Amino acid sequence: MIVVALWRRGLLRRLDGEKLRHFLGVARDPLALSRRYPMWRILSVPRLLVSPAYARATARWLEYRSNLYDGIEG
């Protein structure tokens, strides 16, 4: 479900290596908070795979975070 939700919001197209490393907590910046508390830790993977509503909400949240990272929002 999450892949479909990300695809519909256009986030798969905007994904790059730096954002993916930040999300997974392997950012190159040793002082980044994402190294101690990566974003993926707060997500429920089984719910992402099964629940369309949770996948849509997560995709919306990831779009917001991506826009913050790019400097579009905030």
Secondary structure, 3 states (H helix, E strand, C coil): CHHHHHHHHCHHHHCCHHHHHHHHCCCCCCCCHHHHCCHHHHCCHHHHHHCHHHHHHHHHHHHHHHHHHHCCCC
